[in-house]
Amino acid sequence: MSTQLDIFGQPETGKMLRDNGMKQAVDHADEVTPRWSEEAYKFAKRYILYYEYFMTEDIREMASGIVPDPPSFRAWGAIMVRLAKEGLIRKAGFSPVKNAKAHMAFAIRWQSLIYKNYSL
């Protein structure tokens, strides 16, 4: 078994690998669709005003037809991390995903910290 090393020859951590993968996915999305990440971020920021608890796949599904699909849905992970780092959402546990191909894998359930309880 080999260990992946960072640019300084140090072992990469799971967090580093996650962050590198998200960066790669969002950079590719922005190459294919210029400013994809900004459009996705703006959409997600509006979404969290209306929904207090949600999963990334909920935002992705609602964005369909409004925000172009990125080459990899992993790009949405970078959007979620950005919202969390800005203090707009936080992790609220885990729930099984709805995608049948994911075999009910668990993913983060998020809570909006700017939810306004607007009537839809």
Kinemage of the C-alpha trace (Angstrom):
@kinemage 1
@onewidth
@group {chain A} dominant
@subgroup {mainchain}
@vectorlist {calphas} color= white
{ca met a 1} P 0.000 0.000 0.000
{ca ser a 2} L 1.421 3.381 -0.989
{ca thr a 3} L 0.906 6.660 0.819
{ca gln a 4} L 0.041 9.767 -1.184
{ca leu a 5} L 2.417 12.646 -0.510
{ca asp a 6} L 1.767 16.363 -0.721
{ca ile a 7} L 4.058 18.758 -2.614
{ca phe a 8} L 6.410 18.854 0.379
{ca gly a 9} L 6.733 15.068 0.538
{ca gln a 10} L 4.464 14.798 3.606
{ca pro a 11} L 1.622 12.262 3.795
{ca glu a 12} L -1.682 13.718 2.637
{ca thr a 13} L -4.567 13.639 5.079
{ca gly a 14} L -8.140 12.710 4.241
{ca lys a 15} L -9.117 16.374 4.603
{ca met a 16} L -6.414 17.424 2.148
{ca leu a 17} L -7.523 14.805 -0.359
{ca arg a 18} L -11.161 15.900 0.052
{ca asp a 19} L -10.289 19.564 -0.418
{ca asn a 20} L -8.070 18.847 -3.431
{ca gly a 21} L -10.830 16.765 -5.023
{ca met a 22} L -13.442 19.488 -4.484
{ca lys a 23} L -11.092 22.144 -5.868
{ca gln a 24} L -10.433 20.024 -8.931
{ca ala a 25} L -14.170 19.470 -9.488
{ca val a 26} L -15.125 23.137 -9.080
{ca asp a 27} L -12.185 24.371 -11.198
{ca his a 28} L -13.236 21.985 -13.982
{ca ala a 29} L -16.852 23.154 -13.692
{ca asp a 30} L -15.676 26.780 -14.061
{ca glu a 31} L -13.578 25.817 -17.114
{ca val a 32} L -16.532 24.118 -18.807
{ca thr a 33} L -19.090 26.752 -17.748
{ca pro a 34} L -17.390 30.067 -16.887
{ca arg a 35} L -18.459 31.353 -13.461
{ca trp a 36} L -20.345 28.131 -12.686
{ca ser a 37} L -19.251 28.264 -9.051
{ca glu a 38} L -20.530 31.829 -8.597
{ca glu a 39} L -23.899 30.985 -10.156
{ca ala a 40} L -24.190 27.828 -8.039
{ca tyr a 41} L -23.219 29.769 -4.890
{ca lys a 42} L -25.799 32.493 -5.554
{ca phe a 43} L -28.487 29.884 -6.151
{ca ala a 44} L -27.587 27.962 -2.982
{ca lys a 45} L -27.555 31.157 -0.925
{ca arg a 46} L -31.111 31.961 -2.065
{ca tyr a 47} L -32.206 28.364 -1.455
{ca ile a 48} L -31.096 28.392 2.188
{ca leu a 49} L -33.362 31.351 2.892
{ca tyr a 50} L -36.347 29.073 2.215
{ca tyr a 51} L -35.256 25.701 3.559
{ca glu a 52} L -34.001 25.201 7.086
{ca tyr a 53} L -32.841 21.570 6.748
{ca phe a 54} L -31.626 20.060 3.508
{ca met a 55} L -29.033 17.942 1.797
{ca thr a 56} L -26.730 18.949 -1.019
{ca glu a 57} L -28.722 16.791 -3.424
{ca asp a 58} L -31.836 18.845 -2.599
{ca ile a 59} L -30.130 22.058 -3.744
{ca arg a 60} L -28.683 20.309 -6.781
{ca glu a 61} L -32.127 18.985 -7.762
{ca met a 62} L -33.794 22.376 -7.296
{ca ala a 63} L -31.030 24.060 -9.339
{ca ser a 64} L -31.587 21.733 -12.292
{ca gly a 65} L -32.485 23.782 -15.351
{ca ile a 66} L -31.400 27.016 -13.626
{ca val a 67} L -27.731 26.388 -12.902
{ca pro a 68} L -26.030 24.209 -15.537
{ca asp a 69} L -24.984 20.782 -14.286
{ca pro a 70} L -21.261 20.683 -13.584
{ca pro a 71} L -19.181 17.894 -15.190
{ca ser a 72} L -19.073 16.260 -11.739
{ca phe a 73} L -21.681 16.745 -9.034
{ca arg a 74} L -18.749 16.748 -6.590
{ca ala a 75} L -18.348 20.424 -7.516
{ca trp a 76} L -21.401 21.137 -5.332
{ca gly a 77} L -19.306 20.040 -2.342
{ca ala a 78} L -17.126 23.117 -2.749
{ca ile a 79} L -20.239 25.308 -2.714
{ca met a 80} L -21.429 23.721 0.527
{ca val a 81} L -18.015 24.126 2.170
{ca arg a 82} L -17.981 27.797 1.155
{ca leu a 83} L -21.413 28.368 2.700
{ca ala a 84} L -20.294 26.609 5.894
{ca lys a 85} L -17.038 28.579 6.132
{ca glu a 86} L -19.042 31.801 5.769
{ca gly a 87} L -21.260 30.751 8.681
{ca leu a 88} L -24.411 30.469 6.577
{ca ile a 89} L -24.982 26.741 7.150
{ca arg a 90} L -23.813 24.072 9.568
{ca lys a 91} L -23.806 20.304 9.710
{ca ala a 92} L -26.961 18.946 11.337
{ca gly a 93} L -26.295 15.219 11.171
{ca phe a 94} L -26.433 12.633 8.416
{ca ser a 95} L -29.224 11.138 6.310
{ca pro a 96} L -29.362 8.531 3.560
{ca val a 97} L -29.177 10.018 0.078
{ca lys a 98} L -32.097 9.627 -2.317
{ca asn a 99} L -29.972 8.537 -5.297
{ca ala a 100} L -30.643 4.800 -5.719
{ca lys a 101} L -27.210 4.289 -7.303
{ca ala a 102} L -25.626 5.427 -4.023
{ca his a 103} L -27.204 2.436 -2.216
{ca met a 104} L -28.568 4.602 0.619
{ca ala a 105} L -25.133 5.927 1.549
{ca phe a 106} L -25.215 8.583 4.246
{ca ala a 107} L -24.393 12.217 3.510
{ca ile a 108} L -24.401 15.427 5.505
{ca arg a 109} L -27.736 16.959 6.425
{ca trp a 110} L -27.289 20.728 6.605
{ca gln a 111} L -29.050 23.439 8.589
{ca ser a 112} L -29.430 26.952 7.242
{ca leu a 113} L -28.433 29.660 9.683
{ca ile a 114} L -30.157 32.343 7.590
{ca tyr a 115} L -33.492 30.551 7.116
{ca lys a 116} L -36.325 33.091 7.118
{ca asn a 117} L -39.412 30.830 7.161
{ca tyr a 118} L -40.827 32.524 4.077
{ca ser a 119} L -44.140 31.199 2.817
{ca leu a 120} L -43.584 29.439 -0.473
